[in-house]
Amino acid sequence: MTAEELVARTRNRAHVHLLQGHRAAVDRIAAEIVTTGSGEAVGDLATQTRATADGYVTSDVFDDLVSRYNLTEGTGTTSNVTLRVTSFDPETIRQIAAAGEVLAGLDLADSLDTRERAAGLQVLTAALGADR
């Protein structure tokens, strides 16, 4: 399987919401979600300079975070919170995220940003090659 095939097969694992929240809330939000490291240095992609939170939540947690932190819809350039709503068990996601960069690679490979997508595919290609 290639990295591109893996991305295609896992594309529906979550519904991605780009949101805008107050800068002071970003760290608190990050502490309440399952982060994958896709907002950090992964592969050859350097850490972003602005404070962001990016991770997985269930739908009930999503609704709570949006309400509690007054999150509004953002765009790629204005969003500082990315919540990936999934029906998967959060503990399972946490274990997958802790096992390495594969989940972060999948998140990056789904990006519309060319550099992020390339970095994600590079991480996935390396992980798939290690299993052979």
Residue pairs with C-beta under 8 A, 6 or more apart in sequence:
1 9
1 128
2 125
2 128
3 105
3 109
3 121
3 124
3 125
3 128
4 121
6 106
6 124
6 128
7 106
7 109
7 110
7 120
7 121
7 124
10 106
11 110
13 84
13 86
13 88
13 106
14 56
14 84
14 85
14 86
14 88
15 84
15 85
15 86
16 82
16 83
16 84
16 85
16 110
17 62
17 73
17 82
17 83
17 84
17 85
18 73
18 74
18 75
18 76
18 79
18 81
18 82
19 66
19 71
19 72
19 73
19 74
19 79
19 80
19 81
19 82
19 83
20 71
20 72
20 73
20 74
20 78
20 79
20 80
20 81
21 29
21 53
21 69
21 70
21 71
21 72
21 80
21 81
22 69
22 70
23 51
23 80
25 69
26 51
26 52
26 53
26 80
26 81
27 51
27 53
28 69
29 53
29 65
29 69
29 81
30 53
30 55
32 57
32 61
32 65
33 53
33 55
33 56
33 57
33 61
33 65
33 83
34 55
34 56
34 57
34 90
34 93
34 94
34 97
35 53
35 54
35 55
35 97
36 54
36 55
36 56
36 97
36 103
36 104
36 107
37 97
37 101
37 103
37 104
38 54
38 103
38 104
38 107
38 108
38 120
39 47
39 48
39 52
39 53
39 54
39 82
40 47
40 104
41 47
42 101
42 104
42 105
42 108
42 119
42 120
42 123
43 101
43 105
43 108
43 119
43 120
43 122
43 123
43 126
44 119
44 122
45 108
45 115
45 116
45 119
50 80
51 80
52 79
52 80
52 81
52 82
53 80
53 81
53 82
54 81
54 82
54 84
54 107
55 82
55 83
55 84
56 83
56 84
56 85
56 86
56 88
56 90
56 93
57 65
57 83
57 84
57 85
57 86
57 90
58 85
58 86
58 87
58 90
59 85
59 87
61 90
62 83
62 85
65 71
65 83
71 81
74 80
74 81
76 112
76 113
84 107
86 93
93 103
96 102
96 103
97 103
97 104
100 127
101 123
101 127
102 123
102 124
102 127
104 120
104 123
105 119
105 120
105 121
105 122
105 123
105 124
105 127
106 120
106 124
107 120
108 116
108 117
108 119
108 120
108 123
109 117
109 120
109 121
109 123
109 124
110 117
110 120
111 117
111 120
